[in-house]
Amino acid sequence: THGACPAGAGPSPKEDPVNPWPGLCGSGKGYDAFTSGFEFAFTTYPTTWDLEYFNNLINFDWQVHLGPGGRFQWKPIGIDAPTAPANDGRYPRRYIGALTSDIALTKDEAYMKLVKLYASDQKLFNSTWSHVWYKLTTRDMGPRTRCSNDDAPPPQWFQYPLPDPPARLANFEEVKQKLEEVLDDDTGEAIGMFTRLAWQCSSTFRSTDYLGGCNGARIRFSPQKDWAVNINVVSAIDTLEPIKEEFGESLSWADLIILAGNTALEKAGGKSLKFCGGRTDATEGKGSEHLHPKISGKFSDSLVQLKDSMVQLKDSIAILSLTQREFAALNGAGYSVGDLRDCDGLFCRRNSFQTAVANYERPYSTTSNLSNIFFLTLLSERWDKYTIPDTGKQMYKARGKDQLMLPTDFLFLLDPELLAIVQDFAADNDLFLSVVASAWTKLSNVDRFKGPTGNVCD
């Protein structure tokens, strides 16, 4: 390990796709190994599993020096300083070494306490290491239910395990009837409340580490319930409270929230939605700390940052495990049947952001009809930047009309792929309704894991 090979890396993948960047300094092995430039072994027996690393940190004084690879590294001081075999066996033994990050452990009281603890207890070190290694290699795999082997360890705290679902599930047809009664007695606002609650609950999902989603209904707890984008979702939860109390433990909040969203979409004119029950409820909000939705309508709309906003939008869609077409459909659904008041995020009627709504005036219709109106409006108007006077919220306003769009909405006009989707949905309302149904169901069930790739709802 002597730093970068002075003769160069050799032909690039474009020049030699079969054997790219082979290195031009010999065999690349042993003495000819060129890597980071740090050149030493950490212990006298580098292939032996022991506690020497910790004991060396305690028992020797260390001195920084410039290694053969041109990197600053540390070596022990003293005539009895330990040595290790050279990497290729052709040279005498060399002093062991350490990195600055290793020496830093000895300068901090808390870390030094751990160094001394592990230096004297092989059993403790073995146990701690096995747990840490399991965490490191599985933390991005999601909950224990995604493991394929029966002998995997039980659920760990960092997997944020959920309780078992109710032993006896509620009659979901009866629950749906109760929800329909609420919607029938309502003036139109419950449709927006229920669809938004279900969307905000489900859209925390991340395909990168399989955290989030509505299973567990953590939207009831901090930090989710305190996010600005979740303002007023408690009103929807309060509206559902009597139904939850009626069915008791047989009905989880997670199932109730999803079923309420389904029922509301159907009531608004959407296609029939399949419901897969059996979710469970978390007892706290841990695991949500870093799941704040990346897409809430607040992307920058400056010309300088527009390209970055588009990249972030598409990346966020992918993390949700949705296609761009699926996300566009759900965004359009939020526009047409979203919440009506005290709202933030994508499942809000855009004109509800006008200040008059805060004073309980309604300069817009409360009729909830799921349709492709978002795409028709987006294409038929010319849009100018607009700032809501009293709140400072940045939006787009149709020229000469009182119609508003979020910056996220406007991005659909600026990208060829997204614009093609907008045009498809604007031309075919039935296509739009079909994609809404499939995308909504997909996102509602995306966290119902069964093994590494399966889903209990399939």
Stockholm file with secondary structure:
# STOCKHOLM 1.0

chainA/1-458         THGACPAGAGPSPKEDPVNPWPGLCGSGKGYDAFTSGFEFAFTTYPTTWDLEYFNNLINFDWQVHLGPGGRFQWKPIGIDAPTAPANDGRYPRRYIGALTSDIALTKDEAYMKLVKLYASDQKLFNSTWSHVWYKLTTRDMGPRTRCSNDDAPPPQWFQYPLPDPPARLANFEEVKQKLEEVLDDDTGEAIGMFTRLAWQCSSTFRSTDYLGGCNGARIRFSPQKDWAVNINVVSAIDTLEPIKEEFGESLSWADLIILAGNTALEKAGGKSLKFCGGRTDATEGKGSEHLHPKISGKFSDSLVQLKDSMVQLKDSIAILSLTQREFAALNGAGYSVGDLRDCDGLFCRRNSFQTAVANYERPYSTTSNLSNIFFLTLLSERWDKYTIPDTGKQMYKARGKDQLMLPTDFLFLLDPELLAIVQDFAADNDLFLSVVASAWTKLSNVDRFKGPTGNVCD
#=GR chainA/1-458 SS CCSSCTTCCCSCTTTCSSSCSCCSSTTSSGGGCCSSSCCCCSSSSTTSCSSHHHHHHHHCCEEEEECTTSCEEEEECSTTCCEECCSSSSSCCEECCBCHHHHHGGGSHHHHHHHHHHHTCHHHHHHHHHHHHHHHHHGGGCSGGGCCCTTSCCCCGGGCCCCCCCSSCCCHHHHHHHHHHHHHHSSSHHHHHHHHHHHHHHTTCBTTTTBCSSTBCGGGSTTGGGSGGGTTHHHHHHHHHHHHHHHGGGSCHHHHHHHHHHHHHHHTTCCCCCCCCCCCBCSSCTTCTTCCCSCSSCCCCCTTTHHHHHHHHHHHHHHTTCCHHHHHHHHHHHHHHCBCSSCCSSSBCGGGGSGGGGGTCCSSCCCCCCSSHHHHHHHHSCEEEEECTTTCCEEEEETTSSCEECHHHHHTTTSHHHHHHHHHHHHCHHHHHHHHHHHHHHHHHTTCEETTTEETTC
#=GC SS_cons         CCSSCTTCCCSCTTTCSSSCSCCSSTTSSGGGCCSSSCCCCSSSSTTSCSSHHHHHHHHCCEEEEECTTSCEEEEECSTTCCEECCSSSSSCCEECCBCHHHHHGGGSHHHHHHHHHHHTCHHHHHHHHHHHHHHHHHGGGCSGGGCCCTTSCCCCGGGCCCCCCCSSCCCHHHHHHHHHHHHHHSSSHHHHHHHHHHHHHHTTCBTTTTBCSSTBCGGGSTTGGGSGGGTTHHHHHHHHHHHHHHHGGGSCHHHHHHHHHHHHHHHTTCCCCCCCCCCCBCSSCTTCTTCCCSCSSCCCCCTTTHHHHHHHHHHHHHHTTCCHHHHHHHHHHHHHHCBCSSCCSSSBCGGGGSGGGGGTCCSSCCCCCCSSHHHHHHHHSCEEEEECTTTCCEEEEETTSSCEECHHHHHTTTSHHHHHHHHHHHHCHHHHHHHHHHHHHHHHHTTCEETTTEETTC
//
